[in-house]
């Protein structure tokens, strides 16, 4: 199968005012937000990663949807 490399693509972090951001510079993006809810930051993070970073044939969203959302 070959060698596998796993990297952290981004970080969803709380800010001091109780808002959330999705920090995407580790993968060449920008900081998204602020968002009032963590779930909104996670959704924005996934949408950005799917459009800009994950391979075209990735099943990340399908697998994630099976486990529900952390809002």
NORHUUR-V684477 format. One record per pair of residues at least 6 apart in sequence whose C-alpha atoms are under 7 Angstrom apart, sorted by sequence separation. I is the first residue (numbers start at 0). GAP is how many residues later the second one is. If there is no record, write none. Layout:
# NORHUUR-V684477
i,gap
I,GAP
I,GAP
This chain:
# NORHUUR-V684477
i,gap
13,6
23,6
24,6
34,6
12,7
13,7
22,7
23,7
11,8
12,8
22,8
32,8
11,9
12,9
21,9
22,9
11,10
20,10
21,10
10,11
11,11
20,11
21,11
9,12
10,12
20,12
9,13
10,13
19,13
20,13
9,14
19,14
20,14
18,15
19,15
9,16
18,16
19,16
8,17
9,17
18,17
19,17
8,18
18,18
19,18
21,19
20,20
19,21
21,23
11,29
11,30
38,31
38,32
37,33
36,34
